[in-house]
Amino acid sequence: MRREYHEWESPALGRPMQMLVFGETGARVLLFPTRKARFYDYENWGVIEALQAKVESGFLQLYCVDSIDAESLYSLDKPPVERIQRHLQYEQYILDEVLPMSEATNPNAFLIAAGCSMGAFHAVNLSFRHPNRFGKVVGMSGRYDLTQAMASFPDLFQGYVDENVYLNTPNRFIPNLEDDSYLAQLRNLEITLAIGTEDAFLQDNLFLNQQLQQKGVDSQLHVWEGEAHNPVAWRHMVDLYL
């Protein structure tokens, strides 16, 4: 399996960003890391190995991007408005730097966003905000409302909500969507969510799936028995859903 390391100084973020790319052809997959994790963690956890056959067969090409959660959404010493602004700079990095690089590397037009835990939030949020750019999204063990406390996971914005926070919270903006052209784009997106029955974010996933269905947006929700918020489950999930 071809493995490439990439690093460049990001104009959007004003800092170096790193990435691993696996494979050469097939659907391009943006694989977002878990909370404050790194671009190499999925490889270390065996998640990439679980996809090796699909990569080597030319069905998938994986772009394991890095995280700046510690500078943005999880930088709790900063005011919420600064955190969401930094997150938007990360979105700009993905859209204006990573995607063009992937397109130059691999002309396959089909783009997938995927991730586990916080990576699922990034994948779902980005693809829902830009559904015209993506063909599929896979969110595993994800949380789709960072403004609500869930079990031991706090409200990351400490009660603060502005327009940018709202528009980066799928479980807030999806229920209120009325734009027919936007909804049409979402209906063309293949949406897969996976969560465990004992996971802290189960109700959050059930709510998002329900809201999508009410908007006529097809989504597949897979509920696993027990606790599925771990690399063992994720290795099985990526093999099934990507």
Buried (B, 14 or more C-beta within 10 A) or exposed (E): EEEEEBEEEBEBBEEEBBBBBBBBBBBBBBBBBBBBBBBBBBBEBBBBEBBBEBBBEEBBBBBBBBBBBEBBBBBEEBEBEEBBEBBBBBBBBBBEBBBEBBEEBBEBEEBBBBBBBBBBBBBBBBBBBBBEBBBBBBBBBBBBBBBBEBEEBEBBBEEBBEEBBEBBBBBBBBBEBEEEEBBEBBBEBBBBBBBBEEBBBBEBBBBBBBBBEEBEBEBEBBBBEEBBBBBEBBBBBBBEBB
